[in-house]
Amino acid sequence: MPEPQEVPVYDLVGVGFGPSNLALAIAVTEHNAGGGEAVTAHFLERQPRFGWHRGMLLDNATMQVSFLKDLVTMRNPASEFSFLSYLHSQGRLVDFINHKNLFPLRIEFHDYLEWSAAKVDDLVSYDREVAGITPVPGEEALFDVRTTDGQVLRARNVVFGTGLRPNLPEGVTVSDRIWHNHQLLHRIDKVSDPERCIVVGAGQSAAEVTAFLHDKFPRAEVCSVFARYGYSPSDDSSFANRIFDPEAVDAFYTAPEDVKRRLMDYHGNTNYSAVDLDLIDDLYRRVYREKVQGVQRLRIFNACRAIDVTETESGVRMAIESLTTGEKTVLDADLVVYSTGYRPADPTSLLGELAAKCRRDEQGRLRIERDYRLVTPDVKAGLYLQGGTEHSHGITSSLLSNTAVRVGEILRSILDRREPSLDWPAEYAVSGVKAEEWA
């Protein structure tokens, strides 16, 4: 009779390894290096390597958040995982200081994330997709985390950091000629000499894609379609930015529901459907220059919506309706890019029977404790969310601004809730199998 499979047991298993769970892996590493009670952790990532919005790593795009809001600085300014430590390791610290800029290039920040991920790669298994999470029979405080290739990890806590999913309007299907903008750089090289491209959306990504296509295809017409009258500038003023402060999470969490709604309405333009003013000015200069030259290649369909999109033998046909007059314009294009944002991944899709044990509010939203733990009175093991908590914790739910602080709070919660009887040595699973032997 074959021996039963030995299952590694961890204090926490992370589902996904984007910036949020990478920051948590760093927090665990620093905690264990500090000599306190060790935390065992492992992370599962379905991608074959670390990557964060690779399809939008445009050469000249910059971050919209200060480099000081990196993976660690707000939690531990002395961390060796800081963006400044990265710059020093690359020999660019002096150059960056002389640049006098708080906002690094997006490709540079992504390189920082990859550099950080490489330093904790013993804690992550890539190319491993989670298929489901189930309670361990007879064990109230443990989950089994199963991957699609049949591997199992046993966890006292699971932390979801699965990021966001591309949002497309109802009825729109991705094809060779219709994409969401997150696929831009993965697909654009297959497009040759288009006559017309259409970009749908009013936010930062939509504006970036519009400028990118306008530059890349100098003979093509690029049409930007959005419901607003014009691109709206993002509010990054000092007082408005306080909505991203760690203390703002406390204030939001305890606020009445009507106040939460008002705060989101007041400050949505710090993040949603908002564009850097420099990029807005750049696009306006392009439109004006082309009017002067008498050749209009960049067309703005403002206060409009796409009401019908169909593929033809030669391309894509889109009907655009003016919201003010009802007038309809039909455009034939070679490419349509939807820059229509993202939506949080639903963690309950992986929970099976556990999903019914997650409490919800009157609006059907998951109830989440202040420490980002799902409210599950009948389940002793912990389920934590990094993202999808906007309704409870505010606008920083899935943003970098509060990541370093958030992971510190999650780790502290796990430590505070841990029973002394479960404190096994950091490097061993319950079966005596070392964690790295599984990974």
Secondary structure as GFF3:
##gff-version 3
##sequence-region A 1 439
A	DSSP	beta_strand	9	10	.	.	.	ID=ss1
A	DSSP	beta_strand	12	15	.	.	.	ID=ss2
A	DSSP	alpha_helix	19	33	.	.	.	ID=ss3
A	DSSP	beta_strand	41	45	.	.	.	ID=ss4
A	DSSP	three_ten_helix	54	56	.	.	.	ID=ss5
A	DSSP	alpha_helix	83	90	.	.	.	ID=ss6
A	DSSP	alpha_helix	93	99	.	.	.	ID=ss7
A	DSSP	alpha_helix	106	119	.	.	.	ID=ss8
A	DSSP	three_ten_helix	121	123	.	.	.	ID=ss9
A	DSSP	beta_strand	124	126	.	.	.	ID=ss10
A	DSSP	beta_strand	130	136	.	.	.	ID=ss11
A	DSSP	beta_strand	139	147	.	.	.	ID=ss12
A	DSSP	beta_strand	152	155	.	.	.	ID=ss13
A	DSSP	beta_strand	157	160	.	.	.	ID=ss14
A	DSSP	beta_strand	164	166	.	.	.	ID=ss15
A	DSSP	beta_strand	178	180	.	.	.	ID=ss16
A	DSSP	three_ten_helix	181	183	.	.	.	ID=ss17
A	DSSP	alpha_helix	184	187	.	.	.	ID=ss18
A	DSSP	three_ten_helix	188	190	.	.	.	ID=ss19
A	DSSP	beta_strand	196	200	.	.	.	ID=ss20
A	DSSP	alpha_helix	204	216	.	.	.	ID=ss21
A	DSSP	beta_strand	221	225	.	.	.	ID=ss22
A	DSSP	three_ten_helix	240	244	.	.	.	ID=ss23
A	DSSP	alpha_helix	246	254	.	.	.	ID=ss24
A	DSSP	alpha_helix	257	267	.	.	.	ID=ss25
A	DSSP	three_ten_helix	268	270	.	.	.	ID=ss26
A	DSSP	alpha_helix	277	293	.	.	.	ID=ss27
A	DSSP	beta_strand	298	301	.	.	.	ID=ss28
A	DSSP	beta_strand	304	311	.	.	.	ID=ss29
A	DSSP	beta_strand	316	322	.	.	.	ID=ss30
A	DSSP	beta_strand	328	333	.	.	.	ID=ss31
A	DSSP	beta_strand	335	338	.	.	.	ID=ss32
A	DSSP	beta_strand	342	344	.	.	.	ID=ss33
A	DSSP	three_ten_helix	347	350	.	.	.	ID=ss34
A	DSSP	three_ten_helix	352	357	.	.	.	ID=ss35
A	DSSP	beta_strand	382	385	.	.	.	ID=ss36
A	DSSP	alpha_helix	390	393	.	.	.	ID=ss37
A	DSSP	three_ten_helix	400	402	.	.	.	ID=ss38
A	DSSP	alpha_helix	403	417	.	.	.	ID=ss39
A	DSSP	three_ten_helix	420	422	.	.	.	ID=ss40
A	DSSP	alpha_helix	435	438	.	.	.	ID=ss41
###
